[in-house]
Amino acid sequence: MEFRPCIDLHDGQVKQIVGSTLGHQDQNVVENFVAEQDSAYFANMFKKDKLTGGHVIMLGSGNEEAALLALNTYPNGLQVGGGITSDNAKKYIEAGASHVIVTSYIFHDGMLDMERLQKLVNTVGKEHIVIDLSCRKRDGKWFVVTDKWAKFSQFEVNKQTIPFIEQYCDELLIHAVDVEGKRSGMQEDLIQDLAKWTSIPTTYAGGVRSIADLKKFKELSKGKLHVTIGSALNIFGGDLSYRDVILYCNGK
C-alpha cells in the first residue's frame, strides 16, 4: 500500500473542493481549502518525501500553467489529468508527467469509446496511461460517472470490465464520488470490490480522514490498493498529519 499525494487545481490555484459540486450550473463549487502556495510548492514537497504516483488534476480551464509548473518541478513523479485527449497527451508526458489520466475523453455519450482509447494508447503508450474509473452506485451496481462527475455512463465497474480495461492502461484511479472531499468516511464496499477485481496498481480516493481509517483501508483492501487523501490532510486544511500518513504507509 502506497500513499499517493494529490494536487487539485481550480482557477489556477491549488484547492481542495467537493468534486461532486463541479459541473452543476445551479450549484456553487464547494471549496474545502485554497492554498496560499503554488503548485510547485506541493510538487517539491512530494519530491523531497520521495512520493511517487501522485496526481495533478486540472478541474476546468485555466489550470494548464499551474499543472505544467508542478510537472516541471517533479519530473516523472506526478501524473496529470483533466481535459486530457490524444491531441494534448504527448505534451504533458514531454513536460514531465509520468502518466496521463483520462475519464471523460474515453467515456462519452455514456459509452466507452474504444477508438479514442486506442488512439491514446497509440499516441503515448499504455505504460503512460491511467484510466480513472470514478464511480457511483446505482441499483446496487457501480457505474463510471463523467463530465465532472455529473453524468452516469452505461459502463459498469465489475469483475468482467476491470480486467478488460486493464489491457489499455498502466494503472487505475478510482474516486468514490459520493464521499470524495466530504471527510465522511470511506466507501468500504467499493474498496473490497476493487481489491478483488484489480490486478494492476490501483489508487482509491474518497473519505479517508484518520490513521484509524488508513488501518481499516489496509484491512479492507488486504494491502492491494494504494490510497490518496486530500481534504483531510493538514497541508490542505484538515486534521490528519501528512507526516503521520507517510510514516504509516511506509510501515513506520
Buried (B, 14 or more C-beta within 10 A) or exposed (E): BBBBBBBBBBBBBBBBBBBBBBBEEEEEBBBBBBBEEBBBBBBBBBBEEEBBBBBBBBBBEEBBEBBBBBBEBBEEBBBBBBBBBBEEBBEBBEBBBBBBBBBBBBBBEEEBBEEBBEBBBEBBEBEBBBBBBBBBBEEEEBBBBBBBBBBBBEBEBEEEBBEEBBEBBBBBBBBBBBBBBBBEBBBBEBBBBBBEBBEBBBBBBBBBBBBEBBEBBBEBBEEBBBBBBBBBBEBBBBEBBBEBBBEBBEEE
